Amino acid sequence: MKTTISIIKADVGSYCGHQLCHPAIMDIAREMLGKAKKNGKIIDYYVANCGDDLDLVITSDKGIDNKEVHGLAWDVFMEGTKKAKSLKLYGAGQDMLSDAFSGNVKGLGPGCAEMEFVERGAEPVVCFLMDKTEPGAFNLPVFRMFGDPFSTAGLVVDPNMQGGFTFEVYDVLGHKKVMMKSPEELYGLLALIGAKSRYVIKRVYPGPGNKVPTAEAAAVVSTDKLYQIAGDYVGKDDPVAIVRGQSGLPSVGEILEPFAFPHLVSGWMRGSHNGPIMPVGMKDAICTRFDGPPRVVALGFQLNNGQLVGPVDAFADVAFDRARQTALKVADYMRRHGPFEPHRLSPEDMEYTTLPKVLKKLEDRFQKI
């Protein structure tokens, strides 16, 4: 049997402001997914949140882009939106950009990362949830997991990883994709994914000679861009990712290691600022300071015929305390720039925020030099 694991997420309303998903909405999700599990529509589920986003982890045997699974998630989000409106929560239904479900959630607002594979004897997966940032925030850590031997020792010492990995990279503005092999095309790969607002890692596949079939993804990232769907600024994309580990893939410790460095990501306040991504446990996934700093949660599961054993709240570990302290120092430094770059995004990235509406009021006042 092949197992499908999906993370489908949306911001359907939060309190106070953009800070936290309301418990009543999470309760609705648990009730609806629990009923679907009992009726055999799905195998298992876990309801989580990172900041103001509702994150649904769902397992099934139905494959990716399945209408029934996506329809279930859509119904959860719609019921959550109704509750959010009744509570007058902020941004109720913010990510629900259409009233009509069309077979899957793609292009409708919610974000989605999912993969299908035959479970191994032991199948650990890590589900990453981010808030207040964009899909490109995963570029650096996912590259380090699968392409950087200074981060993942297995690339050097594990014979099953000597064939490297293949990265599927999306050009989210040009609506194109390219497959890049590492280490053979390492420099070309970095030339792309270093421009994280345009080129984003979508999937990673094992290279030849690995125990894991080359056709089965080892990692997948949600790459949905809300502004491209809505045609206007409606918030950041708050991506999610699924990463498989061990036995020819990076170990779980190697998967988590890149987040010990709180790298700079785009998003934060009004989706208009650069700041450090802070690895936190679930209880600290509350974005308050300047609506941030951006957060990432890591939930580790063992899969058992589709059943989710766990989760382990990985970033709650004190081993990430120093990363959090570094992130706070970087946040202080960036905030002191106020409205100036590099804290504020470049003009190209600000084009997709509310700033153009401010500049439009001034356009008639400009004179030729």
C-alpha positions in Angstrom: 0.0 0.0 0.0 1.1 3.5 -0.8 0.6 6.1 1.9 -0.2 9.7 1.1 0.6 12.4 3.7 -0.7 15.9 3.2 -0.4 19.2 5.0 -3.2 21.6 4.0 -3.2 24.9 5.7 -5.1 28.2 5.7 -5.5 31.4 7.8 -9.3 31.4 8.4 -9.3 34.0 11.2 -7.2 34.7 14.2 -6.9 36.5 17.6 -5.6 39.0 18.7 -4.9 40.5 15.3 -2.6 38.1 13.4 -1.3 36.3 16.4 -3.0 32.9 17.0 -5.5 30.4 15.6 -8.5 30.3 17.9 -9.0 27.0 19.9 -12.7 26.9 18.7 -11.6 26.7 15.1 -9.1 23.9 15.9 -11.8 22.0 17.8 -14.0 22.2 14.6 -11.1 20.8 12.6 -10.6 17.9 15.1 -14.3 17.0 15.1 -14.7 17.0 11.3 -11.4 15.1 10.7 -12.2 12.7 13.5 -15.6 11.9 11.8 -13.9 11.4 8.5 -11.4 9.0 10.0 -14.2 7.0 11.7 -16.0 6.8 8.3 -12.9 5.5 6.6 -12.4 8.6 4.3 -8.9 9.2 5.7 -6.5 7.0 7.7 -5.4 9.5 10.3 -5.0 13.2 11.1 -3.3 15.7 13.4 -4.6 19.3 13.9 -1.9 21.9 14.6 -1.2 25.6 14.2 1.7 27.9 13.7 0.7 31.4 14.7 -2.6 32.3 13.0 -2.6 29.4 10.5 -4.7 26.3 10.9 -2.5 23.3 9.7 -4.2 19.9 8.9 -1.9 16.9 8.7 -3.8 14.1 6.9 -2.9 10.6 5.9 -4.8 8.5 3.3 -4.3 5.9 0.6 -5.9 8.1 -2.1 -2.8 9.8 -3.7 -2.0 13.4 -4.0 -4.5 16.1 -5.3 -7.3 13.8 -4.2 -10.7 15.5 -4.5 -12.1 13.8 -1.4 -9.2 14.7 0.9 -8.9 18.2 -0.5 -12.7 18.6 -0.3 -12.6 17.6 3.4 -9.9 20.2 4.2 -11.9 22.8 2.2 -15.0 22.0 4.3 -13.0 22.3 7.5 -11.7 25.8 6.4 -15.2 26.9 5.4 -16.7 25.9 8.8 -13.7 27.5 10.5 -14.4 30.7 8.6 -18.0 30.7 9.7 -16.9 30.3 13.3 -14.3 33.1 12.9 -16.9 35.5 11.5 -19.2 34.7 14.4 -16.4 35.5 16.9 -15.4 38.6 14.8 -11.9 37.3 14.6 -9.3 39.2 12.5 -9.0 38.3 8.8 -11.9 35.8 8.9 -11.7 33.8 5.7 -8.5 35.6 4.7 -7.0 32.7 2.7 -10.4 31.5 1.2 -10.2 33.4 -2.1 -13.2 31.6 -3.7 -16.5 30.2 -2.6 -16.4 27.3 -5.0 -14.4 24.2 -4.5 -13.0 22.9 -7.9 -11.5 19.5 -7.1 -8.5 20.5 -5.0 -7.4 23.5 -3.0 -4.8 24.7 -5.5 -5.5 28.2 -6.7 -8.1 28.8 -4.1 -6.0 30.3 -1.3 -5.0 27.5 1.1 -1.4 26.1 0.9 -0.7 22.4 0.4 2.3 20.1 0.6 1.8 16.3 0.0 3.6 13.2 -1.1 2.8 9.6 -1.8 5.2 6.6 -1.2 5.5 3.0 0.0 6.3 3.0 3.7 9.7 1.6 4.6 10.3 -0.6 7.7 10.6 2.6 9.7 9.2 5.8 8.1 10.0 9.0 10.1 8.6 12.3 8.6 9.0 15.8 9.9 6.2 18.3 9.2 7.4 21.9 9.2 5.0 24.7 9.7 5.9 28.4 9.1 4.2 31.7 9.9 4.8 35.2 8.6 7.0 34.3 5.6 7.1 33.0 2.1 7.9 29.6 0.4 11.4 30.7 -0.4 12.1 30.6 3.4 12.6 26.8 3.0 15.3 27.2 0.3 18.3 27.5 2.5 17.4 24.8 5.1 16.1 22.3 2.5 19.3 22.8 0.5 21.4 22.2 3.6 19.5 19.0 4.4 20.1 17.5 1.0 23.0 19.3 -0.6 25.4 20.6 2.1 27.9 18.1 3.5 28.8 20.6 6.2 25.3 20.3 7.6 24.3 16.7 6.6 27.2 14.3 7.4 25.4 11.5 5.6 26.3 13.0 2.2 29.9 12.1 3.1 29.7 8.9 5.2 26.5 7.2 4.0 27.1 5.1 0.8 23.4 5.3 0.1 23.6 9.1 -0.3 26.6 9.2 -2.5 24.4 9.6 -5.6 23.2 12.9 -4.3 19.7 14.3 -4.8 17.6 16.0 -7.5 16.0 19.3 -6.7 12.7 20.4 -8.4 12.8 24.2 -8.6 9.8 26.4 -9.4 10.1 29.8 -11.0 7.0 31.1 -9.3 6.8 34.3 -11.4 7.5 32.6 -14.8 5.4 29.6 -13.9 8.1 27.2 -15.0 10.1 24.5 -13.3 13.6 22.9 -13.7 15.2 19.7 -12.3 18.7 20.3 -10.9 21.0 17.5 -9.8 23.3 17.9 -6.8 26.3 17.7 -6.5 26.8 17.8 -10.3 24.9 21.0 -10.8 25.4 22.5 -7.4 26.5 26.0 -8.5 23.7 26.4 -11.0 21.2 25.2 -8.3 22.5 27.8 -5.8 22.4 30.5 -8.5 18.6 29.9 -8.7 17.5 29.2 -5.1 19.6 32.1 -3.7 16.9 34.3 -5.3 14.3 33.0 -2.9 11.5 35.3 -3.8 11.4 33.9 -7.3 13.0 30.5 -7.4 11.7 28.0 -4.8 12.4 24.4 -4.0 9.3 22.4 -4.6 10.5 18.8 -4.2 13.6 16.8 -3.6 14.2 13.3 -5.0 16.8 10.7 -4.1 19.7 10.2 -6.5 20.8 6.8 -8.1 21.9 4.1 -5.8 19.7 5.2 -2.8 17.6 2.7 -1.0 14.6 5.0 -1.6 13.2 4.9 -5.1 14.2 7.9 -7.2 10.6 8.5 -8.2 9.5 9.0 -4.5 9.9 12.5 -3.1 12.1 12.9 0.0 10.8 16.4 0.6 8.0 18.7 -0.6 7.3 22.4 0.1 4.1 24.4 -0.5 4.8 27.0 -3.1 1.4 28.8 -3.3 1.7 32.6 -3.7 -1.4 34.3 -2.4 -0.8 37.6 -4.2 -0.7 35.8 -7.6 -4.0 34.2 -6.8 -5.8 37.2 -5.3 -4.2 39.9 -7.5 -3.6 41.9 -4.4 -1.8 41.8 -1.1 -3.8 39.5 1.3 -1.0 38.4 3.6 2.1 36.2 3.5 2.0 32.6 2.2 3.1 30.9 5.4 4.5 27.8 3.8 4.6 24.2 5.1 6.9 21.3 4.2 7.2 17.5 4.6 10.6 15.8 4.9 11.2 12.1 5.1 14.3 10.9 7.0 16.7 8.0 7.7 17.8 4.9 5.7 19.4 6.6 2.7 17.9 10.0 3.5 19.2 12.6 5.9 18.7 11.6 9.5 16.1 13.4 11.6 18.9 15.2 13.4 20.3 16.3 10.0 16.9 17.5 8.9 16.6 19.7 12.0 20.2 21.0 12.1 19.8 23.8 9.4 17.3 25.6 11.7 20.0 26.1 14.3 20.9 29.1 12.1 18.0 31.6 12.1 18.5 32.8 8.5 16.8 35.9 7.2 13.5 35.4 5.5 10.9 37.8 3.9 7.6 38.5 5.5 7.2 39.6 9.1 5.1 42.8 9.5 2.6 43.4 6.6 4.6 40.9 4.5 7.1 43.8 3.9 10.1 43.1 6.0 13.1 40.8 6.3 13.8 39.1 9.6 15.1 35.9 11.2 13.1 32.7 11.2 12.9 31.5 14.8 12.6 27.7 15.5 10.0 27.2 18.3 7.9 24.6 20.1 4.2 24.7 19.5 3.5 26.7 22.7 5.8 29.5 21.4 4.4 29.7 17.9 2.7 33.0 18.6 3.8 35.9 16.5 3.5 39.1 18.6 6.5 41.4 18.2 6.0 43.4 15.1 3.7 40.5 14.2 6.7 38.2 14.4 9.5 37.4 14.2 8.7 34.7 11.7 8.3 31.3 13.3 8.9 27.6 12.3 7.6 24.6 14.1 8.8 21.0 13.5 6.5 18.1 14.3 8.0 14.6 14.0 5.9 11.5 13.3 6.6 7.8 12.6 4.2 6.4 10.0 2.6 3.0 10.7 0.5 2.0 7.8 -0.7 5.6 7.5 -1.2 6.0 11.3 0.6 9.1 12.7 2.7 8.0 15.7 3.5 11.3 17.5 4.2 14.1 17.2 7.5 15.0 18.7 7.6 18.8 19.2 11.2 18.9 17.9 12.0 22.6 18.3 10.8 22.6 21.9 14.2 21.1 22.6 16.6 23.3 24.7 19.2 22.6 22.0 17.6 25.3 19.9 17.6 27.9 22.7 20.8 29.5 21.3 19.1 29.8 17.8 16.2 31.6 19.5 18.5 34.0 21.3 20.4 34.7 18.1 17.1 35.3 16.3 16.1 37.8 18.9 19.4 39.7 18.5 19.0 39.7 14.8 15.4 40.9 15.2 16.7 43.8 17.4 19.3 44.7 14.7 16.9 44.6 11.8 14.1 46.6 13.6 16.5 49.5 14.2 16.5 50.1 10.4 12.8 51.1 10.7 11.4 51.7 7.2 14.8 51.4 5.5 16.2 48.5 3.5 17.4 45.9 4.1 14.8 45.5 6.9 12.1 46.7 4.5 11.9 44.6 1.3 13.4 45.7 -2.0 11.1 47.7 -4.4 10.6 44.5 -6.6 9.2 42.6 -3.6 7.3 45.5 -2.2 5.4 45.6 -5.5 3.2 42.9 -4.1 2.3 44.6 -0.8 0.2 47.7 0.0 3.0 50.2 -0.7 2.0 50.7 -4.4 -1.2 52.2 -3.2 0.7 54.7 -1.1 3.0 55.6 -4.0 0.1 56.0 -6.4 -1.0 59.1 -4.5 2.3 60.7 -5.2 2.7 59.8 -8.9 1.2 63.1 -10.2 3.6 65.1 -8.1 6.8 63.8 -9.7 8.6 66.2 -12.1 11.3 65.4 -14.7 14.8 66.2 -13.7 
